[in-house]
Amino acid sequence: MPVVSVDIKKRQPFAGGITFGATGDYERIDGVLGFAVDPHNAANSAIVDLEYAPVDGDGCVRFESDFTLVAPRDPSKGNGRVIVEIVNRGRRRTIAFFNRGPTPAIDSDAIPEGDGFLLRHGYSVLSIGWQWDVYRSNALMGLDVPGISINGQPVTGQACVEMRPTLKEATRLLANREHKPYPVADLDDPSAMLLVRDWEDGPDTMIPRSQWHFPDPDHLTLESRFEPGKIYYAIYTAANPVVVGCGMLAIREAATWLRNPSGSAALHNGFERVYGHGVSQCGRLLRHMLYLGLNRDQDGNPVFDGLLPHVAGGRMGEFNHRFAQPSCQSNPGFGHQFPFADDTQTDPLTEQTDGLLRRLRELDAVPRVIYTDSAAEYWRGDAALTHIDSAGVLDLDSAPETRRYLFAGTQHLPGAPELMIGQGPDGSTGGHPYNALDYIPLLRAALVNLDRWVTEGAEPPPSTHPRLQDGTANTPAEYLAGSPAVPDRNLPDINHLWRIREIDVGPDAKRGIAAYPVREGRAYPQLVPASDADGNDLAGIRLPDLTVPVGTHTGWNLRHPDTGAPEQLMSMQGSTHWFPATEEQRNAASDPRLSLEKRYASREDYASRVREAATKLAEDRYLLAEDIELVVKSCLERYDCAMGDAT
């Protein structure tokens, strides 16, 4: 078994030893897993540069990963299922996410238990570090991964770093966010470039080499300072590449190890079912693992029973090429390429024939998969490509092994009234209040439906998302033309939207080596959810916030002028604009939307309608019956906020 060592650093009661229903109390185990994988095993053949890593006496490549296991202290009281959390940029989040707990500070290793949902239901969670460029600490989980050499010689090559400043500053780290950079091989590198564009899909302008320099191997200084809102690309010859794809092997082998009672005896007596969960970057990683066929281990055994990639849209990522930066999500490259959909199809732009599940079908190792997205991934330009053909003319049927749900009218991460103002995840500020909708109850139902699909063969409810055939998939121009004129709301500039284009990554792309800047060609279709008269999404799973609304909720937002480029879309945030409380206020603001007093006789009337709508969602199995009252309570909080905001 590739897990060759288990170093337990700490073992303690979870959440102070409190009990969670019939499951009882949990414990938390933190440590490090050591791996040894065979670079010549067919199961590892997709991993770029693995053959160039150093090997031990048995011919295996070694690496290690941080882990945290939260499991019932008495395993017999659990449900026999473990969720493998693909940690987001080193941060443990799955338990707090599903349990609606607070988000811990970036420097905290706390795992808030929230309302205990996962734990009451008996799930265990293994968080696993997989990212080579995370600075490992108690708070951040990472991966110690080998470097490479070819014929005994060090390797250099092109790296491309995207920089999106929100402040006017002169010097930037050569890394996505605050991660480890690939050092510059030559500070005076004459081939290095610095490009800038004014919006996501805009043209690149070369900044003369005389205007910037590398003060050290890890930073770049622009004499005139970086402008907030602009997008910069630093392209340079880098040194010290690592086998980035070992992160995917760590995830796969940790999942395999959890199944084996003898292998994981130090932590647990083995699990009957293993599920993978990843949000955003980590959902894209799960999609990438599907595409590479990484659901069979070195012995040919299936790994994951089910996967729940969340807000991944149609993208993969920088997870398996030379000089890849796993945190990067938006610069054009390997992560933005065809295929986007599960089933095999021929792409009219590139003329390639492929599908996300093609390799796994050949291996007879496709897990059950439920994909969930917010409206933001549609406005990002890629989510529609997962279920509409890349010519933009045909709706695609759901693959028999998968379901796909749009959480209508939501943004990338769950919202709340108290989270409507402030900085977004990338440090920028919204031009409009952020989206206030909390979609976590829908995600809980998706997990339970996935579990029942795997364990009982119970088919989940049908996929629901925008479709061409019923008019619920629109071009952005159609959406904007029909959007209500909400007071104090600016609409996106149709010419400054995010796009996915055909990409030429260079002649050595099949070897995982890119040539920058990549060449971008024709654009793929850009389709977003159509809206109703109130501006709320028509397709997808519609929370009562959309069927019994108190405001207009979108998956898009614009940047605030304070952080630059106010005509640009924010990458993750949506917006909420409350309805006017009274007709007097509606008339004063010339708001085309009905007032709350016209819509609902009273707060009690509103609550009754919400409960009826939530009950219908539960009957259709898009919501759990146990969460009906939670949804009612959350909707009432937003009702009160709308009334208070308007009055």
N, C-alpha and C positions, 0 to 999 in steps of 0.2 A: 504494500500500500504506500502511495507517495507521501502520506503524512508520516514522517519518520521521528518526530519528537513533539512533545507537548510540555511546555514550560509554564506551569501555573504560577502567576505572580501574586494573585490575591483571590480569596474565596470568602464571601460574606453574605449575610442575609440581604435580600433585595427589598428596598423600600422599608427598611427598618423591621422586616419580619412580619409585616401585616399580612392578613390572609385575604385571598381573592375567591370568595364563594367556595364551591365544593373542591376547587383545585388546591386550596390551602395556601401556604406560604411558598415563596420563591427564593432562590439563591442566585447570586451573581458571581460568575467566575471570569477573571481576566487573566490573559496570558499570551503566549506566543506559540504559533504552530510552525514547525519546521517541515519543509517539503523537499523531496528529491524526485525529479521527473526525468524520464528517458527521452532525450531529444530525438531519438530515432523511432519512437512509438508512433504509429499512424494517428493516434488520437491527438498528438501534439503537433502534427505536421503543418497546421495553419498558423502557428505562432512564429512571427517574423523574428529572425536572428537567433532563435533558440540554439541552432547548430553552432553558433559562434561563441556561446557562453562557456566558461570553464566548467569542467566536470570533475567529479570525485573519483575515487578508486573503482567504483562500480559503473562509471560512465554516465552518471546522472548529474543533472544541473540542480543545484541547491539554492533555496531562497527561504525567507521566513516572513510571516505575517502576524500582525496583532489580531487578537480575537477577544470578544466578550460573549459569554453565554448566559442568558437569563432563562432559567428553567425551574419547574416545580421541585421543591426539595424532596418530595416523594414522587418519583417519576410515574408511579402507578396511578396517580391522581391527575396527570396531564392527559391530553387528548392524543398523544402519540405523533403530533405534527410539530415540525420545527420550521420556522421562517428564517431563511438565510438573508440577512440584511446586507445589501451592497451599500456600504456606508458612503455618504455624500461628502466628498472632500475631507474624509477622515472623521466625520461627525456621526455619532450614533443617534439615530432619529426615529427608527421604525416604531418603537414602543410609544414614545410621546406622540408620534404622528397619528397612529390608529386610535390611541387613547385620549386624544384631544388635550394632551398635556402642554405645559409651557415649553417654549424653545429655550434650551439651556444657553448660557453665555458661551462664546466661542472657546474660552479657555477653561471650560468646566467639563468634567467627565460624567456629570450627573445624567441619570436616565429617569426623568420624571414618570411616575406611574399613571398620571392622569386619572381618568375615570375607571381604569383597570380593565377595559373591554377585552383585550387580547388575553389577559391573564385569567379573568373569570371564565373564559372559554377554553382555557387549558393549553394555549399555544406556548411554545418555547421560541426564543429568538436568538440566533447566532449572528452577531455583527462581525464582519471580517474586513480587515484592511486589504486593499488591493492596488492602491495608487502609489507608484514609486516616488512621486514628487511631493508627497505630504511630509512635512517635518513631524516625525513621530514624537508623541508625548503622552502623558496620561489622558489628555483631552482628545488628541487626534490619533486615529489609527492609520497605520501605513504599512508599507511593504519594503523589505530589504531585498533588492533584486540585483542580479549580476550584470556587470557590464559586458562588453563584447570586444574581441579582437579578431582580426582576419590574418591568417598566416603569421601569427605572433606580433602583428603590428597594430598600433592604436588606430581607431576609426574616427574620421571626421565626416561632416556632410552638412547639407543645408537644414537650417531650422527656420521656422516662421513663427513669430510671436505677435499676437494681436493685443493691442493696448487701447482701452476705452476710458480715457480720463474723465473724471467728474470735477476735477480741480485743475487750476492752471499751475502746472509744475514743470520743472526742468528735467528731472531725472526719474527714470522709471526702471523697475526691476524687469529683467528679461524673462518673464514667466507669466503665465495666466494666474491672476489673483496673486496671493502671497505664497507661492509654491517654489520648489527648487528649480532653478534655471539650468539650462544647458550652457556651460561656459563658452564664451567666444574663444575660438582657436587662435585668432590673430587680431589684436586690438586695432591694427592698421589695415585690416582686410579691405582691399580695394573693391572687391565684388559685393560688399555688404550694401544693402539698400534700406531706405526708410520711405514707405509709401503712406499716403494719407487719402482718405475719402470722406466726403461730407455726410453721406448717409449709407445705410447698409448695402444697397445695391448700386451705389454711385460709382463714378469712374475714379481710378487711382491717379494721384499726382505724386511724382517723384520729388522728394526733398533733397536738394543738393548735398553731397557728402561733406562739403565744407561747413555746413550749418549744424552738424551733429557729430558726436564721437562716442566711443566706448571708454568711460573713465576707468573701468575695471572689467574683468571677464563676465560679470553678472548684471551690469547695468548699461543703460543708454541715456545720454544727455543731449537734449535738443536746446540749443542756445536761446531760441525765441520762445521756448516753453510750449508744452503740449496744451492744445486748446480743448476745453471741456466740450463734449458732444461729438467731436470728430473721432474717426476710427483710424488707428495707425497700425501698420504692419512692418515689423523689423525683420529683415531677412539677412541671415549671416551664416558663415561657416562655423559650425559648433563642434565641440569635442565631447567625449565621454558618453556615447549613447548607451542605453541599457535595454534589456529585453522587457519592454513595456508590457507585452502580452502575458508575462508571468502573472500579472494581476488576475487575468481570467482563469488561469490554471489554478491559482490559489482558491478562487471561488469554487471552481468545479471540484477540486480535490477535497476541500473542506466539506462540501455537501455530500460527497461520496463517503467520507470518513464518518459523518454523522449517522449514516445508515448502519454502520458496522458495529455491533455491540462490543466486540472484542477490541476494535481499534479505538473507540471513544470511551472505553470503560472508565478512564480517569475522570471523565466529566459526566457521563450519562450511560445508560444501557442501550442506546441506539433508538432511532426514531423510525416509525412505520412510513411516514410520508415527509417529503422534503419539498418546500416551496421557496421560490426566490422572489424577493421584493426589492425594487429599486425606483427611486424618485428622480425625475429630471435626468441629469447626467447619468445616473445609475440605471434608469430605465433604458436609456440609449445603449448602455453597456450590455444589458440583457438582450436587447435586439441584436447587437453585434455578435454576442455569443450564439444566438440562434442562427444567424447567417453563417458563422464559421463552423457550425455543426458541433459545438462544444457541449453536447448533452450526452456523450458517452465517455466513460473514463478509460484509463489505460488498459483495463481488462475487458473492455467492451460492454460494460454494464450501463444501463441508463442512470442518469444522475438526478435531475429535477423531475418531480411528478407534475408540477405546475409552476407557472410564472405569472407575476403581476407587475408588468412594467407600467409605470405611471408617469404621465405628462412627458413622454418621450417623443411624441409626434412621429414623423416619418424618418427621423435621423438615426444614424449610428454615431461614431465618434473617433477621437484620436486615442485609440486603445490598443493598436496593434501595428504600428509602423515605426520605422527608425526615426528617432528624435520626436516622437509623439508626446503631446502634453495632454494628459487625460482630462483635465478640467476645462479645456477649451471647448466651446460649444458652437461658436458662430462663424469663425473664419472659414472660408471655402476650402475644402480639402476632402480627405478620405471619408469623413463622416457625413458628407452631403451627397453621396453618390447613389445611383440606382443599384439594387432594387429597393423600393420603398414598401411594397405590399407583400403579403405572405405567399400567395400563389404565384407560380411562374408565369411571366408574360414577357412580351418583346417590347422594349423601349423604343418608341419612334425617333427619339433624338439620338441615342447612342447606338441603336440597332443591336443592343445586347439582349439576350434572353436569360432571365434569372428570376429568382424569387427568394424571399427571406427564409423560407422553410425548405428550400430545395435540397440542401445537403442533409438535413436531418431526416427528411423523408427517405432519402436513399439509404440512410443508416437505420431506418425504422426506430427513430428515437425522438419523435416530436412530443414535447410535453403539452399539457393543456395550458392555454395562455389566455388571459383576459387583459386586454389593453384598455387603459383609461386615459382620457385626455381632457384638458380644459379647452375653452375657446381660444386661449392665448396661443396654443400650438397651431391653430388654423391661421391666425393673423401673423404668425411667424413664417408662414408660407409652405409648411411641409406636411401637416397632419392630414390634409385631404388626399394626399398622394398615397396614403395607406389603403384607401378604399375607393378611389376613383382612378381610372387608368391614366397613365402618364401622358396620354394625348388630351385628357380632360373631357372625354366625350361619353364614357361608359361608367356606370356604377359597377363595382366589383362585389361579387358575393363574398360573404365571410368564409374563410377557410374552415373546414369542419372541425379542426382542432382549436379554433380560437373564437373569441368574442371581442367586440370593440364597442366602447361606449364613450360618447361625448358627455361630459358633465356640463350641460348647457349653461351659458351665461357666466361661467366662472373664470378665474385667472389661474396662473400657473401653480401657485400655492394657496392653501385655504385662507379666506379672509374673515374679517370680523369688524363690527363697527369701530372698535377701539384701534384697529390697524389701518384705518382709512387714510391716515396722514403719516408722513415720515419718509425715510429713505427706502428705496427698493433694494432687492438682494445685491444688485451690482453697484450700489452706492449712489445712484442717481435718484432724483426726486420727480414725482409725478406731476403733470400739469393739471390733473383732475384727481379728486379723491379716489383712493384705491377701491377695488371690488370688495364688498363686505360679505360675500357669500361663503359659507362653510360647507364644502362638499364631503367632508370626512364620513358622514353617515352613508353616503353612496359607496365610498371606497370599502367600508366595512362589509356592506352587502356583497360587493364584488368578491372579497376574500372568502366569505362564507359560501358563495355560489361556486367559486373555484374549488374549494375544499369538498363540497358535496359532489361536484362533477368528477373529481378524482376518486373519491372514496365510495360513492354510491352510484356513480353513473348518471346522476340527475343533471339533465341538460340545463345550462343557465338560461336566463331569459334572452330573447333575441338581441342581436347587435342593434344599436340605435345611434345614428349619427347623420350628418347632412347627406342628402342624396340629390343627384341631378334629376331623376325621374319624377320626383314630387316637388321640385322647386325649392327645396330647403338648403341646397348648396348654391351660393351666389358668387359672382365675381365681386371683388371689393367695390368696383364702380356701381354695381347694382345695389349692393348693401348701402353705400353712402347716399345714393339717389333716393332710397326709400326710408332713410333714417329720420326719425322725428327731430325737429329743431329744438333740442333741449337747451334751455337758457344757460349761458355761461359755459357752453361746451364747444370746443373746437374739434373739428373732424380731421382725420388723417389726410395728408396730402397723397393723392393717388400715385404720384410720381416718386414718392419716397418710402414706399412699402418694402418690406423684406421679400426677397425672392429666392427660389432655389433654381439653379441653372445647371446645364450640363457642364462637366468639369473635366479638364485634361490635367491629370496630376503629374504627368511626365512619362518618359519612356521606360522607367524602371518601377512603375507603380505596382506591377505584379509581385515585385520583390519587397514591397513595402518601403520604397524610397521615393520621396517626392521631389519634384523640381519646382521651385518657387520663383516668382509668383505663379500660381496655377493659372491656367487659361480658362476663362469662363465664356460659355457660349450662349446658346438659346435658352430661354426661360421655360421652366415647366409651368403647367397651369396653376393659377393662384385662385383658390376657392375658399370661401369662409361661410359660416352659418348664416342663413337668411334670418331676418328678424320680423317680429310682429309689429303692430302699430305703436307699441310702447318702446320699441327698440330692443326687445329681448329675443334671444335665440329661439327659433322655432323647433329645431331638431335636437335630438339627444335626450338624455334623462333630464327632465325639467323639474327641478325642485319646486315646492309651492311658491318660492320667491319669484318664479317666472309665471306660474299658472294663477297665482293669487298675489300679484305683485304690489310692492310699495315703492318701487323705483325701477330705473333702467340699469341693467347690469351687463357689462361688456367684457370681452376678453382682450380688449386693447386699451391703451392709455398713451398719452403723449408725454414727452419729457418737459419738465418745468424749465423756463428760461434760465433759472439760476444754475442749472447743471448743463446748459448748452443744448443747442439743436432742438428747439421746441417743436419743430415740424416732424421730428422723428418719433417713431413708435418706441415705447419702452419694450424690453425684451421679454418680460415675464408678467407685468402687472396689467390688470384690467381696471375698470372704473365702475363706480356706482353713483347715480344721480337720483336722489329721492324725488318722488312726486310731490307737488304742492299739497299742503294739508287741506286748504280750503279753496273754494272757487274764487274768492276774493284775491287770494295770493296767486292763483293760476292766471287770472285776468291781468293782474298787475305785472306779472312777468311775461305775459304773452306765451305761456307754456301750452303746447298743443295736447299735452297728456292730461287725462282726467285727474281731478284732485282726489285725495283719500276720502274726503267727506262724501263725494259722489259715488265712490266705489263701495264703501263699507258703512253699514249703519252704525257700527260701534266697534270697539276693540274686541268685544265678545263675538260679534258677527265675524270679524276677521279671523279670530282664533278658530271658530267653528269651520270656516271654509278651509283654513290651512289643515286642520285635522282630517277633514274629508279628503283633501288632495294627498296628504301623506299616507293615509290608509290605502288609497288606490295604488300608490307606488309600492307599498308593502304587499298588496295583493298580487301585483305584477312581479314581485321579487326583486325590484330594483332598490328596495329599502328593507331593512329588518324591522319586524313588528316591534321589537324592543326599543327601536330608535324613533318611533313615531312621536312620542312626547318630547324627545330631545329636539326634533325638527320643529315642533310647534313652539317650544320655548325659544329656540333660536330665531324663528320668524317673528315672534312677538318682540324680541329685543330689537330687531331691525324696524319693526313697525313703530315702536316707541322712539327710536332714533329718528325715523322719518318725520314723525309728528313733532318731535322736539326741534329737529333741524329746521323744519318749515315754520314753526311757531316761535 
